Amino acid sequence: MSVDVNCGKCGEKITTMKMLKSIKDVLKHYDNKCPMCGQKLSTTDFVFDN
């Protein structure tokens, strides 16, 4: 199973995870910001679609 992680503001796909890891680990890699628009990302702002 894979999961797309998208920015809630601009919809940019940040990454696709094939193995689930914590959202905190994903966000840390991007300094808690969307690499496309700079929107601050929070673990409480995510919705999982598959």
N, CA, C and O atoms as a GROMACS GRO file, in nm:
protein
  200
    1MET      N    1   0.085  -0.118   0.000
    1MET     CA    2   0.000   0.000   0.000
    1MET      C    3   0.089   0.124   0.000
    1MET      O    4   0.190   0.127   0.070
    2SER      N    5   0.053   0.223  -0.077
    2SER     CA    6   0.126   0.350  -0.077
    2SER      C    7   0.031   0.463  -0.042
    2SER      O    8  -0.090   0.453  -0.061
    3VAL      N    9   0.089   0.570   0.009
    3VAL     CA   10   0.011   0.686   0.053
    3VAL      C   11   0.078   0.810  -0.004
    3VAL      O   12   0.199   0.827   0.009
    4ASP      N   13  -0.001   0.899  -0.066
    4ASP     CA   14   0.049   1.029  -0.112
    4ASP      C   15   0.034   1.129   0.002
    4ASP      O   16  -0.070   1.135   0.067
    5VAL      N   17   0.138   1.209   0.025
    5VAL     CA   18   0.133   1.318   0.123
    5VAL      C   19   0.129   1.447   0.042
    5VAL      O   20   0.224   1.479  -0.030
    6ASN      N   21   0.018   1.523   0.055
    6ASN     CA   22  -0.004   1.646  -0.022
    6ASN      C   23  -0.016   1.765   0.071
    6ASN      O   24  -0.062   1.752   0.184
    7CYS      N   25   0.027   1.882   0.022
    7CYS     CA   26   0.010   2.008   0.094
    7CYS      C   27  -0.139   2.043   0.096
    7CYS      O   28  -0.205   2.037  -0.007
    8GLY      N   29  -0.191   2.079   0.212
    8GLY     CA   30  -0.332   2.114   0.224
    8GLY      C   31  -0.366   2.248   0.161
    8GLY      O   32  -0.482   2.275   0.131
    9LYS      N   33  -0.266   2.334   0.141
    9LYS     CA   34  -0.292   2.466   0.085
    9LYS      C   35  -0.290   2.464  -0.068
    9LYS      O   36  -0.386   2.506  -0.132
   10CYS      N   37  -0.180   2.413  -0.126
   10CYS     CA   38  -0.165   2.420  -0.271
   10CYS      C   39  -0.190   2.286  -0.341
   10CYS      O   40  -0.200   2.282  -0.464
   11GLY      N   41  -0.199   2.178  -0.265
   11GLY     CA   42  -0.226   2.047  -0.324
   11GLY      C   43  -0.104   1.978  -0.381
   11GLY      O   44  -0.116   1.868  -0.435
   12GLU      N   45   0.014   2.040  -0.371
   12GLU     CA   46   0.136   1.981  -0.424
   12GLU      C   47   0.166   1.848  -0.355
   12GLU      O   48   0.160   1.838  -0.232
   13LYS      N   49   0.197   1.746  -0.435
   13LYS     CA   50   0.235   1.617  -0.377
   13LYS      C   51   0.375   1.630  -0.321
   13LYS      O   52   0.469   1.659  -0.395
   14ILE      N   53   0.389   1.610  -0.190
   14ILE     CA   54   0.517   1.625  -0.123
   14ILE      C   55   0.597   1.496  -0.135
   14ILE      O   56   0.717   1.499  -0.163
   15THR      N   57   0.533   1.383  -0.114
   15THR     CA   58   0.602   1.255  -0.125
   15THR      C   59   0.499   1.144  -0.136
   15THR      O   60   0.382   1.163  -0.104
   16THR      N   61   0.542   1.028  -0.182
   16THR     CA   62   0.462   0.907  -0.180
   16THR      C   63   0.536   0.809  -0.090
   16THR      O   64   0.653   0.777  -0.113
   17MET      N   65   0.467   0.760   0.012
   17MET     CA   66   0.528   0.666   0.104
   17MET      C   67   0.481   0.525   0.070
   17MET      O   68   0.361   0.500   0.065
   18LYS      N   69   0.573   0.436   0.046
   18LYS     CA   70   0.538   0.297   0.021
   18LYS      C   71   0.527   0.220   0.152
   18LYS      O   72   0.443   0.131   0.166
   19MET      N   73   0.611   0.253   0.246
   19MET     CA   74   0.603   0.194   0.380
   19MET      C   75   0.560   0.306   0.473
   19MET      O   76   0.618   0.415   0.472
   20LEU      N   77   0.461   0.281   0.553
   20LEU     CA   78   0.410   0.386   0.640
   20LEU      C   79   0.512   0.422   0.747
   20LEU      O   80   0.570   0.335   0.812
   21LYS      N   81   0.534   0.552   0.763
   21LYS     CA   82   0.613   0.602   0.873
   21LYS      C   83   0.537   0.719   0.931
   21LYS      O   84   0.440   0.766   0.871
   22SER      N   85   0.578   0.766   1.044
   22SER     CA   86   0.500   0.871   1.110
   22SER      C   87   0.505   1.000   1.028
   22SER      O   88   0.605   1.031   0.963
   23ILE      N   89   0.396   1.074   1.032
   23ILE     CA   90   0.388   1.203   0.964
   23ILE      C   91   0.496   1.296   1.017
   23ILE      O   92   0.552   1.375   0.941
   24LYS      N   93   0.524   1.288   1.147
   24LYS     CA   94   0.629   1.373   1.204
   24LYS      C   95   0.763   1.350   1.136
   24LYS      O   96   0.836   1.445   1.110
   25ASP      N   97   0.796   1.224   1.105
   25ASP     CA   98   0.922   1.194   1.037
   25ASP      C   99   0.924   1.252   0.896
   25ASP      O  100   1.027   1.299   0.850
   26VAL      N  101   0.810   1.247   0.827
   26VAL     CA  102   0.801   1.303   0.692
   26VAL      C  103   0.816   1.454   0.697
   26VAL      O  104   0.892   1.512   0.619
   27LEU      N  105   0.744   1.519   0.789
   27LEU     CA  106   0.748   1.665   0.797
   27LEU      C  107   0.887   1.716   0.836
   27LEU      O  108   0.930   1.821   0.788
   28LYS      N  109   0.955   1.644   0.923
   28LYS     CA  110   1.088   1.686   0.967
   28LYS      C  111   1.184   1.697   0.848
   28LYS      O  112   1.267   1.787   0.842
   29HIS      N  113   1.170   1.605   0.754
   29HIS     CA  114   1.255   1.606   0.635
   29HIS      C  115   1.235   1.734   0.553
   29HIS      O  116   1.328   1.780   0.487
   30TYR      N  117   1.115   1.791   0.558
   30TYR     CA  118   1.083   1.912   0.482
   30TYR      C  119   1.078   2.036   0.571
   30TYR      O  120   1.020   2.138   0.532
   31ASP      N  121   1.137   2.029   0.691
   31ASP     CA  122   1.140   2.142   0.785
   31ASP      C  123   0.998   2.192   0.816
   31ASP      O  124   0.977   2.311   0.837
   32ASN      N  125   0.902   2.100   0.818
   32ASN     CA  126   0.762   2.130   0.850
   32ASN      C  127   0.699   2.234   0.757
   32ASN      O  128   0.608   2.306   0.796
   33LYS      N  129   0.748   2.240   0.631
   33LYS     CA  130   0.693   2.333   0.533
   33LYS      C  131   0.673   2.263   0.400
   33LYS      O  132   0.747   2.171   0.365
   34CYS      N  133   0.570   2.307   0.326
   34CYS     CA  134   0.550   2.257   0.190
   34CYS      C  135   0.665   2.306   0.104
   34CYS      O  136   0.691   2.426   0.100
   35PRO      N  137   0.736   2.215   0.033
   35PRO     CA  138   0.848   2.260  -0.049
   35PRO      C  139   0.807   2.346  -0.168
   35PRO      O  140   0.892   2.414  -0.226
   36MET      N  141   0.680   2.344  -0.206
   36MET     CA  142   0.634   2.421  -0.321
   36MET      C  143   0.590   2.562  -0.282
   36MET      O  144   0.633   2.660  -0.343
   37CYS      N  145   0.505   2.574  -0.178
   37CYS     CA  146   0.448   2.706  -0.146
   37CYS      C  147   0.494   2.763  -0.012
   37CYS      O  148   0.465   2.878   0.019
   38GLY      N  149   0.566   2.683   0.069
   38GLY     CA  150   0.617   2.732   0.197
   38GLY      C  151   0.517   2.729   0.310
   38GLY      O  152   0.549   2.771   0.422
   39GLN      N  153   0.396   2.680   0.285
   39GLN     CA  154   0.293   2.670   0.390
   39GLN      C  155   0.345   2.585   0.505
   39GLN      O  156   0.399   2.477   0.482
   40LYS      N  157   0.329   2.632   0.628
   40LYS     CA  158   0.367   2.553   0.744
   40LYS      C  159   0.274   2.433   0.753
   40LYS      O  160   0.152   2.447   0.743
   41LEU      N  161   0.333   2.314   0.770
   41LEU     CA  162   0.256   2.191   0.777
   41LEU      C  163   0.248   2.143   0.922
   41LEU      O  164   0.345   2.152   0.997
   42SER      N  165   0.133   2.093   0.959
   42SER     CA  166   0.111   2.044   1.094
   42SER      C  167   0.056   1.902   1.088
   42SER      O  168  -0.017   1.867   0.996
   43THR      N  169   0.091   1.822   1.187
   43THR     CA  170   0.042   1.683   1.189
   43THR      C  171  -0.109   1.677   1.203
   43THR      O  172  -0.169   1.576   1.166
   44THR      N  173  -0.172   1.780   1.254
   44THR     CA  174  -0.318   1.780   1.271
   44THR      C  175  -0.392   1.817   1.144
   44THR      O  176  -0.514   1.805   1.139
   45ASP      N  177  -0.320   1.862   1.041
   45ASP     CA  178  -0.383   1.909   0.917
   45ASP      C  179  -0.392   1.804   0.809
   45ASP      O  180  -0.431   1.836   0.696
   46PHE      N  181  -0.357   1.679   0.837
   46PHE     CA  182  -0.352   1.577   0.733
   46PHE      C  183  -0.477   1.493   0.725
   46PHE      O  184  -0.538   1.459   0.827
   47VAL      N  185  -0.514   1.459   0.602
   47VAL     CA  186  -0.622   1.365   0.574
   47VAL      C  187  -0.561   1.253   0.492
   47VAL      O  188  -0.483   1.280   0.401
   48PHE      N  189  -0.594   1.130   0.522
   48PHE     CA  190  -0.539   1.018   0.449
   48PHE      C  191  -0.638   0.972   0.344
   48PHE      O  192  -0.751   0.935   0.376
   49ASP      N  193  -0.595   0.974   0.218
   49ASP     CA  194  -0.672   0.922   0.106
   49ASP      C  195  -0.592   0.808   0.046
   49ASP      O  196  -0.469   0.817   0.035
   50ASN      N  197  -0.660   0.701   0.006
   50ASN     CA  198  -0.588   0.594  -0.063
   50ASN      C  199  -0.672   0.540  -0.173
   50ASN      O  200  -0.628   0.449  -0.244
   0.00000   0.00000   0.00000
